[in-house]
Amino acid sequence: MNVLDQDVKYLKGVGPLRAKILGEELKVHTCRDLLYVFPVRYLDRTTVYKVAQLQEGMSYVQLSGAIVDVETAGEGRKQRLVATFSDGSGFLSLVWFNSIRAIAKNLKIGAAYFIIGKPSIFNGRVSMVHPEIEDAKAGQPAEAPFPMKAYYRVTEKMKRHAFSSNFMSGLVKTVFSMTGELTETLPGYLLDIYSLLPLREALYRIHFPKSADDLPQALRRVKFEELFYLQLSILRYAKNRQQKQRGYVFRRIGDSFMDFYRNRLPFPLTQAQQRVMKEIRRDFACGRQMNRLLQGDVGSGKTVVALMACLIAIDNGFQACLMAPTEILAEQHLQTLQQLLAGSQVSVALLTGSVLGSRRTQILADVAAGRIQLLVGTHALIEPAVRFQNLGLAIVDEQHRFGVKQRAALWQKSTCPPHILVMTATPIPRTLAMTLYGDLDVSVIDELPPGRKPIKTLHVYDSDMPRLYAGLYGQLRAGHQVYVIYPLIEESEKMDLKDSENGYYTYKEQFPDYQVARLHGRMKPAEKEQIMHRFAAGEIQILVSTTVIEVGVNVPNATTIVIENAERFGLAQLHQLRGRVGRGGDESYCVLVTRPKLSDTTRRRIQTMVDTTDGFVIAEEDLKLRGPGDLEGTAQSGMWFELRAANITKDAELMAVAREAAAKLLEQDPHENLAQNRVAWEQLRQQHAQMVNFSDIS
């Protein structure tokens, strides 16, 4: 057996229990896995601070001095070890809560030590909790074979079983000592073309850099490899799908489409909409399954494009469906489609969890018989009881809210997989789309219909509320309506509902001459629907709500949205909320209300909203500020290799290079049989064994 494939339990100091914890906490099972647990930070051991220099908020630092006192404080579980350390410039408290006896046994008063830790201020005194401590010669600078000290992530559970960063570093060093040259995981010619380090050298430099200059090249090598195999997998899957996945051919443009286009289209198609329709029609005619992502900002006209695609499917004798993530959004889609199709012969129905009894039975029978041509619904559409006569087109709105298996179940509703159109109103940065939706063809609606005015976004502090109320009075007197949004936080939902409730009474008091209503997620569906209907009808002038109105409400007369505590929302959500206004021809406003004291990141987020209404600019900024973690639900997308070193935000340029390399390899070796690429295909097979089946994903 290859040493790297050996179970970590056989390493000195590990054993079965610690091996289990490594597996649970860090997904480390073999010696090879250990080499890919990368440090989370580094400390320059050549720099030694003085106690007098320490301040709150500093990162990990190193000091040199002596222990002048040691005592045990507290009792039982609250017992702690406190040592007083001094380097002549001041005193520092060192505090340990775990392994107290073992640490106390080794501490010697008067002995010289190096102390490494993160300083904090408690009761006016500088302290370090659980610092690292090393023997040293008094007055001598730090001496270590590697001036850059690597630090590894150690969870609380690991700490309880005597794991430390030093222990992890020792395990990695042991693995390196047991192995010779590591088997290369990239074709040799790629190393030459892209000036990449050999694998062993890159990994060794990452764990044991001699200086900061060692890191960039080493990290570039491992990042390139991660991104290369991610892109190779996506491109290979897309190629295979195009070659093997036949699709229904929709060549006919019939009465349903032409009647809508000539008589019911609410406004002329924008150039962007026309371009997207041409792309969809090309897909329908080519004989392969369409697998297309439609991006477009709120109000850009995606629904009209989706409907026109459905009508082409219907004119060719097929059914279509539109799946939305919530009942509110599904109901909104139904209302919009019914308005657009009013007077036509196209049959449309809604199927959600709330459709029960004889009504549900009738809808299921009509869908199976083909009498319902366009079915709108939630995840209820994927239930086994739903059987289409001939589903030809499946549209998924805001697909990131669905799990992989839910989406796959929809594709299996037809003998030949239906054409797929995925829609999102959250613009996806190119760097993320390249990975998250790398196997989809992408269409973008990047212009608004004529007559739409850009929304003006204002930032005010909560101390400016009187001025804000005056502005709202102006909008209300002009006959317009207002949304007021309060944040909803899962950890404290009751408190947020109370905030929303207090806000409701505040606005009732401030605007006694107008109808004020409240809306939140704990209301019964019928109650929410009634309130939303009254607001849409103009009977309610001010709607105080939680983020339940983020999607599903289309009220052109609502011209102002006030977002209280806007600092508690992410950029993507703020942009989505802003899209609830500006849906008519009147000037519209989004007012972001925050506290005066904001962090730099929050202030930058708010300023981005004020500066631009371009969803793609906002998405790029959101990705920079937050990273890819939860944007578009990437955690549940099922399409990720686990990226241990690379970051698709910070490494966008390298990802483009890796994608180019993967595309060239695939083009030169379409049958996957060239000897020079054998290592690449073998590596890809091994990685595929550890990830979701791409065939389940659209």
BELRA-V540400 format. One line per field, one symbol per residue. ss: DSSP state (@ for helix, = for strand, . for the rest). phi: phi as a letter, one per 30 degrees, with the letter a starting at -180 (. if undefined). psi: psi as a letter, one per 30 degrees, with the letter a starting at -180 (. if undefined). Layout:
ss->???
phi->???
psi->???
//
This chain:
ss->..@@@.=@@@....@@@@@@@@@@@@...=@@@@@.....====....=.@@@......==============..@@@.=======....======...@@@@@@@.....===========..=====..====............====....@@@@@....@@@@@@@@@@@@@@.........@@@@@@.....@@@@@@@@@....@@@@@@@@@@@@@@@@@@@@@@@@@@@@@@@@@.=........@@@@@@@@@@......@@@@@@@@@@@@@@@..=..======.....@@@@@@@@@@@@@@...=====...@@@@@@@@@@@@@@.......====.....@@@@@@@@@@@@@....====.@@@@........=======.@@@..@@@@@@@@.......======.....@@@@@@@....=====..........======@@@@@@@@@@@@@@@@...=====....@@@@@@@@@@@@@@@@@@@@@.....====.....@@@@@@@@@@@@.....====.@@@@.......======..@@@..@@@@@@@@..........======.....@@@@@@@@@@@@...@@@@@@@@@@@@....@@@@@@...............@@@@@@@@@@@@@@@@@......@@@@@@@@@@@@@@.....@@@..
phi->.deddddddddeiciedddddedddbhcbbddeddccdecabbdddccdcedddbdjdddbcbbabdcabbcbibhdddbcbcccbcjclcbdcbbcchddddddcdbdjddbccbacdbcbhicdbbchddbbdadeicddbbdbeccdccdbddddddcidbddddddddddddddccddddcbeedddddchcdedddddddddbddaddddedddddddededddddddddddddddddcddbdcccdccddddddddcbddaeddddddddddddddddcdicddbbcccadeidjddddddddddddddciccbbbccdbdddddddeddddddceidcdcbbcbbdddbidddeddddddddidccbccacdedcdeddbddadcbcccchdddcdedddddddddbdceddcbccbcceceedddecdbdccdccbccbcedjdceddcccbdddceeddedddedddddjccbcbccdbcedbddddddeddddeddddddbdcbdcbbbaddddeddddddddddddidccbccbcdedebjcbbeddcbbccdhddccddddddddeddcicccdebbbcccbdddbdddddddddddddbcddddddddddddcidebdhiddcdiccddcdcdbdddcdddddddddddddddddbdchbdedcedddddddddddcbdddddcb
psi->kkefgkkfffkkfdleeeeeeeeeeghjeleeeefgjlkfllkjffkklleffklkflaklklkalkfkklklllbfgklkkkkkkgffakkkkkkflheeeeeefkkkflklkkkajklkkhgkklkkhlkkkklkkfklkjkfjfjkkklkjleeeefhgkleeeeeeeeeeeefflbkkkkgkkefeeeeghklleeeeeeeeeikflfffeeeeeeeeeeeeeeeeeeeeeeeeeeeeefjllkjjfkjaeeeeeeeeffkflkkleeeeeeeeeeeeefffflkkikkjkklkgfheeeeeeeeeeeeefgglllljklfleeeeeeeeeeeeeegkflgkkklkjlffjlbeeeeeeeeeeefgfjfjkkaafffgkefjkleijfkkkkkhfffkleeeeeeefggkekklkkjkkkfjkkkeeeefeehfgkkkkkjglllkfkkkkkkkkllffgeeeeeeeeeeeefggllkkkkkljkefheeeeeeeeeeeeeeeeefifglkkllklfflkeeeeeeeeeeeefgfkekjjlagfgelfkjjffjfkkkjkhffglleeeeeeeefflggaflklkkjjkllejlleeeeeeeeeeeflgjeeeeeeeeeeeflgegkghffgfggkljjfeljfefheeeeeeeeeeeeeeeefhfghgkefgeeeeeeeeeeffglkjffgk.
//
